[in-house]
């Protein structure tokens, strides 16, 4: 099976926890997807906690809105990535070899 990877810069990896090959300077595609889903889920959980903290009076509206915006943006990016991936898959399936 071919290794499909995403090129990254060592000084600023896309996901620091992902396995980065020192030879090719790439992140495994599967790990990239897993980390993207995990981080999106974590942002959603952080937003939920921020709402609870605001309702209890522990944080202000600005901090809560910031967390909600991060969660929203993360989900939108993941959804766009999914759409583009599915579109690419459909185009590949239509190719004739």
Buried (B, 14 or more C-beta within 10 A) or exposed (E): EEEEBBEBEEEEEBBEEBEBEEEEEBBBEEBBBBBBEEBBBEBBEBBEBBBEBBEEEEBEEEEBEBBBEBBEEBBEEBEEBEEEEEEEEEEEEEEEE
